[in-house]
Amino acid sequence: MTNFIIALALGVFFGFSLNKAGLTKYNKIINVYRFTDMTVLKFMMTALVVSMSGLYALRGLGLITFPNVPATYIVGNLVGGIIFGFGMALSGYCPGTAAAGAGEGKLDYLIPGLFGFLVGAVIYGLTYDKVFPAISAIANYGNTTMPDLWNLSPFLTILTFALMSLLLFYLIDRVGWQRKGSEQ
Amino acid sequence: MKFILNYIRKDEWSPYVAGVLLGLVGIAAVWASNSLLGASGAFENIAGMIGKAVAPAVFDNMYFNFIMPPGITVGVMLVIGIFFGGMIGAATSGTLKWGKKDSANSDEQWKRIFGAQTWKRWLIAFFGAIVLEYAAGIAGGCTSGLAISGGMLLAPAAFLFIAGMFVGGIPTALLIYGKRF
């Protein structure tokens, strides 16, 4: 029961941040793939820098343990990502932003969106044993992290990621690495 | 204090500020419940629940029995929370128009590319959602469950997925926008 309430509260803040970042808008999602508005990338990379720093610091202090790390199986992660990118550029949302947009009252997110996710889930669940075991068996490294896999210092890995993110933000915001598309 | 309240009422925040908030939520998920954020899995839980009620024989397979057990899970609660979070976010900026809220087909950019017809938007939204959910299944999560949640633990899977998103998304955008890319 407690876990249910925690999940609900986490979801509320998550959805709130998606709304405030503007990710529930069609143009924000599609324009990251056109490089004319990099909001999605800025939002995600900022979240990653904050959360990876916090989590590794808290684990270092012995205050938390990590939950099950999402599994790395190179071909599946990559192919899944490619198909996902196609779906995202086409529809202008993803499962999380669709849920938040539905809460705003966007009926196209709520009705065909919810319905489509459920249909997709059914198709996936019924074809799972023909698809997933085969694709996840290729180059499978299990539930691993980069520091564990390559014997890196978590601190230096996170520092590198943070500096790369800052450089990218600088290039986008100050140097003008953002395209001016013919279609705004 | 007034500054903070005024900022909360803004329609759109700096992505950096919103990103810090999401990052803190990601930390809180691990700290408070030793769990990760996610969205796509919830739809599988619900689909399994409906499926098992309607056609139990068809849904009596390994996936819906063991991999993604049907029912109202913690993940489903999270998605319900996201729904209300979006609602509260829109309410604070006065852009909540339930039922009348502009769909994507009233977005100027969408209109110029696809036209203003609702049926067209709904068809694309429906088809896109099927593709997204299936792809999330193969990849092992979606933008929240894999890219964000995996990325914050430094899982290589997350960065492969993000790279894939761009490899798939850029040609799709090129194809849709053509000369107008």
Interface residues (C-beta under 8 A of the other chain):
Chain A: N3 F4 I6 A7 L8 A9 L10 G11 V12 F13 F14 G15 F16 S17 L18 N19 K20 A21 G22 T24 K25 Y26 N27 I30 N31 V32 Y33 R34 T39 V40 K42 F43 M44 M45 T46 A47 L48 V49 V50 S51 M52 G54 L55 Y56 L58 L63 I64 T65 F66 P67 N68 V69 P70 A71 T72 Y73 I74 G76 N77 L78 V79 G80 G81 I82 I83 F84 G85 F86 G87 M88 A89 L90 S91 G92 Y93 C94 P95 G96 T97 A98 A99 A100 G101 A102 G103 E104 G105 K106 L107 D108 Y109 I111 P112 G113 L114 F115 G116 F117 L118 V119 G120 A121 V122 I123 Y124 G125 L126 Y128 D129 V131 F132 I135 S136 Y141 N143 T144 T145 M146 P147 L149 P154 T157 I158 F169 G181 S182 E183 Q184
Chain B: K10 E12 W13 P15 Y16 V17 A18 G19 V20 L21 L22 G23 L24 V25 G26 I27 A28 A29 V30 W31 A32 S33 N34 S35 L36 L37 A39 S40 A42 F43 E44 I46 A47 G48 I50 G51 V58 F59 N61 M62 Y63 F64 I67 M68 V74 G75 M77 L78 V79 I80 G81 I82 F83 F84 G85 G86 M87 I88 G89 A90 T95 L96 K97 W98 G99 K100 K101 D102 S103 A104 N105 D107 E108 Q109 W110 R112 I113 T118 R121 W122 L123 I124 A125 F126 F127 G128 A129 I130 V131 L132 E133 Y134 A135 A136 G137 I138 A139 G140 G141 C142 T143 S144 G145 L146 A147 I148 S149 G150 G151 M152 L153 L154 A155 P156 A157 A158 L160 F161 I162 A163 G164 M165 F166 V167 G168 G169 I170 T172 A173 I176 Y177 K179 R180 F181
